[in-house]
Amino acid sequence: MASSPPPPVADLHITKNDDPSMPIFPSEVIIEILTYMPIKSLTQLQLVCKDWRATIHDHYFIEKHMDRSGDVHHWHNVAQTTEDLKNSIAFSYVPATKSYRVVSVYNDEETGRECCEVFTPGHSETWKCLMFPENVNLNWEKEDKMVSVISSGGAVHCLLSVEVSNVTFEEVVSLDIETERFVVNSVPKSLFEDRTRVCALDWDGKLAFADIKGENLEVMELEDYRKQRWCGKKRVINLAFMKNNGVAFPVAIMESFTNSKNNSTDKAPEWLDLISIAQNRKNDDPSMPIFPHDVVTEILTYMPIKSLTQRQLVCKEWRATIHDHYFIEKHMDRSRDVHHWHNAVQTTESLINGSPDRVRISYIHGLDGLVLMRNTDTQKIFIWNPATRGVLELPDPHHDDNYGFTLSYIPATKNYRIVSVYEDKESGRESCEVLTPDHSETWRRLTFPENVNLNWHKKDKRVTVISSGGAVHCILTVVTFEEIVSLDIETERFAVNSVPKSFFEDWTRVFALDWDGKLGFAYANGENLEVMELEDYRKQRWCGKKRVIHLPFMKNNDVAVSKLHPLFARKGNIWFWLEDGRVFSYNIKTRRRNDVTQRQGLSVANKNYPYKPSLVTFEGMQPDTKLEIYRPRLCN
């Protein structure tokens, strides 16, 4: 299997990928924020731009804003006469036309029949008359006829009641507001025993009839007025406040609406004294935050790193959120600042002109905005966060002959671990050491399992260390025999897997790499990249077949296969290094190639890390004064 050459004495090179045309927040986040704004603020914010005005005036936004509004004002019409209890005007919204309509139901004096008129505010200047259907069977000439108008679920329902020989006949004439079509439904007599106490009402978007019996409210809904379908059985709701007749006025209200024909006096009923005229109540809890926690988190994930350094000082809750690993991952996914860190070989000219005081460092590994580095003069290992300008120098490992270091995060313990794989000179066998920054001051040794079958004393043995998916994989190669020793970072248990020889014909051009959280082996074959993944290293299960990815840039020998080194794959992008010094990424879906810009005087070497800033810190970090020349410009 091919092995990448060791990293040279290096400088650090930074490039930036930023699209200034992209909005700071996506539209769905802006909408989410605006729905929590008070109405006074929205009157000003609608002037920001056409998009915001269209959003604020959209009916979906209006409904969402009212649902979340903390201000609830209760408005009451207080009837002075029983005649005022009859409601004959309805106000509705039509989603299809995005307009409002006012419906007025009245009695035609010439025919004695009920009719209605429709008015569309903002679209028409006159009322349009709509005649009730001819198939309404009630006796229209009856003087004791009752009419109630209810608006619910995109329809206006006109309830007609006539009493003939002590028998109440009722029909519902429903007008679909959108289509302006009528539907007639007869009200079954069996719904309630005593019809004098039944009230028609809007029941969560459906026409319903309700009656209070003792401590219970019995409700019957017209399930679908178009298909003349009633609900299967009554809904019974217990009213605890009716116990011991503690509250009686709801019954009086219902009687006044349903049996108003028996009230011949112009004096208001006694129950109206319980309601204050023009009452305005407000329901607001000042202890509630303006935005819920999930909305705050959503907003913070779009903040630049410089703003987060200030926002973390707002309160303990915000600090804990910003330093939570889930937040860090989400913030980096959405960050538009990408700095490509890589080891780079300095040219002769740059070496001559370089400052003698410059710290010479080499990149080892990177994760979550942290960069694991080595001082090539002192051989000291340290963790650096360029965003916070902090550096943590690590204790020296117990062994010098290290094959590689990896930096990993453990969700269960919420800490980071560094693994060093080395060769034990006494036994000639491979082993590893583990360090937990911020929790331990010394490296802890973990012995490799005994069931590794390779000849450990072979001088031509090669060792490759790959970190992926919560594990560190040590690939041991002797000639064409390969074994994988995988260390689960959380449990610190080893698993051994043999690599089948039948995967590839020529193992000298096969590269081990992190393939989006799994260990993979990649081989460039003509214009294709063939990849085999270790699906589950614990169960020794490989993927069923090779993944074949077409590489159009290999056509016409633009890139020599022998010089192409796949580095890693992440979120649909494969990163490559060319032996002529170039580093680039290739998007599998769009088939677009993205070159990493080089700085003058440097040629890129074989390590690359797409770095995005974060605020991860460790106790004991010191200011990075000697590393200032390597810090990304955006973090200044």
Disulfide bonds with the S-S distance in Angstrom:
none
